[in-house]
């Protein structure tokens, strides 16, 4: 077993050492599982999620640009509005006959402020519920954002806004700035016309964990920024699942849920009929499976292993459907192999 693992690691190192990454060959390697040693998985995910260019000569310039862009997002979405909100209502100019805390006008600064607080409160609840039994998610991040912590930036922090919204400051006492920041910048939320936050922490969490546990500190230090862009890329592919007006279209979530049921009928008629007899609708379970990429159905190591295969499949969200059909199988590797067979046979 040890020699097999060593051989696999060498295969990945060879593939990742090419000046121009062969994406097709890398996908084939990654489908069978990516080694966790040496930060190989984190690097592969950045490539598979269309974040890193295939030409390694471009990486240094590209990463500098992206990380500077993320810092700009933090300034625009968190720090600068925080400075303004810190003073909101302090001066008489903030409370006028036209605009005041009870103003129902959608264009009101106060109305926007309170709606943002509702989203932040939901994010805070979800982040604190994310893998509560794992020490990694309960302790401060090794590389917190220096912009957020800079004492020269006197602004109302997201944490302070949540405390004021809940009126229970003692319940928001853990430092998880990494995951919270990644879930917060408006650029990510603005991908969705409904502008709704729907449990995206379940998708951010495994990506951030993979990047933030990279043994190479040069990568690990920027886990937050890299996670944000990989998460944004992934969700931009999957955004149709979160747009209510598309629910019943061929690219919407309803069609995909019915596709799972249809594939299940072909694969296991007995189970399908049993679900029909008991009037168990596909939306009772498939909605969560498809929108959260099975992240709530397995322990984190198994979720990460499944995502190795999902991310490496060119039609990742189509491949998710046969994976869901094999979900009752207990062995994750067997699920993926059978799902691939089912996909190829359809």
Long-range contacts (C-beta under 8 A, 24 or more apart in sequence): 5-35, 5-37, 8-35, 9-35, 9-37, 9-38, 9-40, 12-40, 12-44, 13-38, 13-40, 16-40, 16-43, 16-44, 18-56, 19-55, 19-56, 19-57, 20-54, 20-55, 20-56, 21-47, 21-54, 21-55, 21-56, 23-47, 23-54, 26-312, 27-312, 27-313, 27-314, 28-312, 29-312, 30-308, 30-309, 30-311, 30-312, 31-308, 31-309, 31-312, 31-313, 31-336, 31-340, 32-309, 33-305, 33-308, 33-309, 33-333, 34-308, 38-215, 38-216, 39-214, 39-215, 39-216, 39-219, 41-210, 41-304, 41-308, 42-210, 42-211, 42-213, 42-214, 42-219, 43-219, 44-308, 44-311, 45-207, 45-210, 45-211, 45-230, 45-307, 45-311, 46-211, 46-226, 46-230, 48-311, 48-312, 49-230, 49-233, 49-234, 49-311, 50-233, 51-226, 51-229, 51-230, 51-233, 63-222, 63-226, 66-225, 66-226, 66-229, 67-222, 67-225, 67-226, 70-224, 70-225, 70-228, 70-229, 71-147, 71-225, 73-185, 73-187, 73-228, 74-145, 74-147, 74-148, 74-181, 74-185, 75-147, 77-184, 77-185, 77-186, 77-187, 78-148, 78-155, 78-157, 78-158, 78-181, 78-184, 78-185, 79-147, 79-148, 79-153, 79-155, 80-155, 82-153, 82-155, 82-156, 82-157, 82-158, 82-161, 83-153, 83-154, 83-155, 83-156, 85-113, 85-155, 85-156, 85-161, 86-154, 86-155, 86-156, 88-113, 116-161, 117-161, 117-162, 117-164, 117-165, 118-165, 119-189, 119-197, 120-158, 120-161, 120-162, 120-165, 120-184, 121-162, 121-165, 121-166, 122-197, 123-180, 123-183, 123-184, 123-197, 123-201, 124-158, 124-159, 124-162, 124-172, 124-180, 126-183, 126-199, 126-201, 126-202, 127-176, 127-179, 127-180, 127-183, 127-201, 128-172, 128-174, 128-176, 129-201, 130-179, 130-201, 130-202, 130-205, 131-205, 131-300, 134-300, 136-209, 136-212, 136-213, 137-176, 137-179, 137-205, 137-209, 138-174, 140-175, 140-176, 140-177, 141-175, 141-176, 141-177, 141-178, 141-212, 141-223, 141-224, 142-212, 142-220, 143-178, 143-212, 143-220, 143-221, 143-222, 143-223, 143-224, 144-175, 144-177, 144-178, 145-177, 145-178, 145-181, 145-224, 148-177, 148-181, 158-184, 178-208, 178-212, 178-223, 178-224, 178-227, 179-204, 179-205, 179-208, 181-224, 181-228, 182-208, 182-224, 182-227, 182-228, 182-231, 185-228, 187-232, 188-228, 188-231, 188-232, 188-235, 191-232, 191-235, 191-236, 191-239, 192-239, 192-242, 192-243, 193-243, 193-245, 194-242, 194-243, 194-244, 196-242, 198-242, 198-291, 199-291, 199-292, 200-231, 200-235, 202-292, 202-295, 202-296, 203-231, 203-234, 203-235, 203-292, 203-293, 203-295, 204-231, 205-295, 205-300, 206-295, 206-300, 206-303, 206-304, 206-307, 207-231, 207-234, 209-300, 209-304, 210-304, 237-316, 237-317, 238-291, 238-317, 241-290, 241-291, 242-291, 253-287, 253-290, 253-291, 254-283, 256-286, 256-290, 256-317, 256-321, 257-282, 257-283, 257-286, 257-287, 257-290, 258-282, 259-321, 260-286, 260-289, 260-290, 260-321, 260-324, 260-325, 261-286, 263-321, 263-322, 263-325, 263-342, 263-346, 264-325, 266-346, 267-325, 267-326, 267-342, 268-325, 271-328, 286-324, 289-320, 289-324, 289-327, 290-317, 290-320, 290-321, 290-324, 293-320, 294-320, 294-323, 294-324, 294-327, 297-327, 298-332, 302-332, 305-332, 305-333, 306-332, 306-335, 306-336, 309-336, 309-340, 318-343, 319-343, 322-346
